[in-house]
């Protein structure tokens, strides 16, 4: 499955800290420890992106860390396409990966489920299962959302499904 990602993506994910706390939102105190690890991994990933001039998202959790939202963007032919995205942390997290949603693209591509949930079943979910509980939000963005945007945005632009915002 890891063959689906280019060497740059593989190198990047190796630098994102693995998480050690196996806890989800129902685990109260352990969940707070997990959230600290999640934030540390995200900060590391964001710093790496900024240092390599590959910044491509902003993200913010709600107060209890169960709902995350932000903006992501992809540059295609020198035009920036920006989208709001969100996801909830599943009750069975970290065994179950979050389902990332881009509501404004709902119905514009077959690689999406109802509600704007991006399709991550073939490559990402088996890898997540194999690496649980060590993968977290940063890994979901790096190995899930980023490759999805890279594959789908050019297709959506060329098919006329999305247009640049002026």
C-alpha positions in Angstrom: 0.0 0.0 0.0 2.8 2.4 0.8 3.8 2.1 -2.9 0.9 4.5 -3.7 2.9 7.5 -2.2 5.9 9.2 -3.7 9.2 9.3 -2.0 8.7 12.8 -0.7 5.5 11.8 1.0 7.1 8.7 2.5 10.0 10.8 3.8 7.6 13.4 5.3 5.5 10.9 7.1 8.6 9.3 8.7 9.4 12.7 10.3 5.9 13.1 11.9 6.1 11.7 15.4 4.2 8.5 16.1 1.6 8.6 18.9 1.9 6.2 21.8 -1.3 6.9 23.8 -4.1 4.5 22.7 -7.1 6.6 23.6 -10.2 7.9 22.1 -12.8 10.5 23.1 -14.5 8.1 25.5 -11.3 7.6 27.5 -11.5 10.9 29.4 -8.0 11.5 31.0 -6.2 9.3 28.5 -7.8 11.3 25.7 -6.3 14.5 27.1 -2.8 12.8 26.9 -3.6 11.6 23.4 -4.7 15.2 22.4 -1.3 16.6 23.6 0.4 14.0 21.4 -1.9 14.8 18.4 -1.1 18.5 18.8 2.6 17.9 19.0 2.6 15.8 15.9 0.5 18.4 14.0 2.9 21.2 15.1 5.8 19.2 13.9 4.1 18.5 10.5 3.1 22.2 10.1 6.6 23.4 10.9 8.1 20.9 8.3 5.7 22.2 5.7 6.5 25.8 6.4 10.2 25.2 6.4 10.0 23.4 3.0 7.5 26.0 1.6 4.8 23.4 1.2 2.3 24.8 3.6 -1.2 23.6 2.5 -3.6 23.6 5.4 -4.8 25.2 8.6 -6.6 23.2 11.3 -8.2 23.8 14.6 -9.9 21.3 17.1 -12.9 22.2 19.1 -12.5 22.5 22.9 -12.7 18.7 23.6 -10.7 17.7 20.5 -13.6 15.7 19.0 -14.3 17.9 16.0 -11.6 19.4 13.8 -12.0 22.0 11.0 -9.8 24.1 8.8 -8.9 25.1 5.3 -6.8 23.2 2.8 -5.5 24.3 -0.6 -3.9 22.9 -3.7 -2.2 24.8 -6.4 -2.9 23.5 -9.9 -1.4 25.3 -12.9 -0.4 28.2 -10.7 -3.9 28.7 -9.4 -4.8 28.1 -5.8 -7.9 26.1 -5.0 -9.0 26.4 -1.4 -11.6 24.4 0.5 -13.1 24.1 4.0 -12.6 20.7 5.5 -13.7 19.0 8.7 -13.9 15.7 10.5 -15.1 14.2 13.8 -12.9 11.9 15.8 -14.8 8.5 15.8 -15.8 7.0 19.1 -13.5 4.0 18.2 -10.5 6.2 17.5 -7.6 5.5 17.1 -8.6 2.1 15.8 -10.8 3.9 13.3 -9.5 6.7 11.1 -11.4 10.0 10.9 -13.5 10.5 7.8 -12.4 13.8 6.3 -15.1 15.9 4.7 -14.9 18.6 2.1 -18.6 19.6 1.9 -18.4 22.0 -1.0 -17.1 19.2 -3.3 -19.9 16.8 -2.4 -21.2 15.2 -5.6 -18.5 16.5 -7.8 -16.3 13.4 -7.9 -16.9 9.7 -7.6 -14.0 9.5 -5.2 -16.2 10.9 -2.5 -19.0 9.6 -0.3 -22.3 11.4 0.7 -21.7 14.5 2.8 -18.4 15.3 1.1 -16.4 12.5 2.8 -13.3 11.8 0.7 -12.6 8.2 -0.4 -9.7 6.8 1.5 -10.5 3.1 1.5 -8.1 1.6 -1.0 -4.7 3.0 0.1 -5.2 4.8 3.4 -7.5 2.8 5.7 -5.4 -0.5 5.5 -2.3 1.5 6.3 -4.1 3.2 9.2 -5.3 -0.1 10.6 -1.7 -1.5 10.4 -0.3 1.5 12.2 -3.0 2.1 14.9 -2.6 3.6 17.5 0.6 5.3 16.2 -1.1 7.3 13.4 -3.0 10.5 14.3 -4.5 13.6 12.7 -1.3 14.7 11.1 -0.8 11.3 9.5 -4.4 11.4 8.2 -3.7 14.8 6.6 -0.3 13.7 5.2 -1.4 10.3 3.9 -5.1 10.9 3.3 -6.1 14.4 2.5 -2.9 15.6 0.7 -2.7 12.7 -1.9 -6.5 13.0 -2.4 -6.2 16.7 -3.2 -3.3 16.0 -5.5 -5.2 13.4 -7.5 -8.7 15.0 -7.5 -8.2 18.8 -7.8 -6.6 18.6 -11.3 -9.3 16.2 -12.4 -12.0 18.5 -11.0 -10.5 21.5 -12.7 -10.1 19.8 -16.1 -13.6 18.4 -16.0 -15.0 21.9 -15.2 -16.5 20.7 -11.8 -14.6 23.4 -9.9 -13.4 26.9 -11.0 -10.9 29.2 -9.5 -12.3 31.7 -7.0 -11.6 35.2 -8.1 
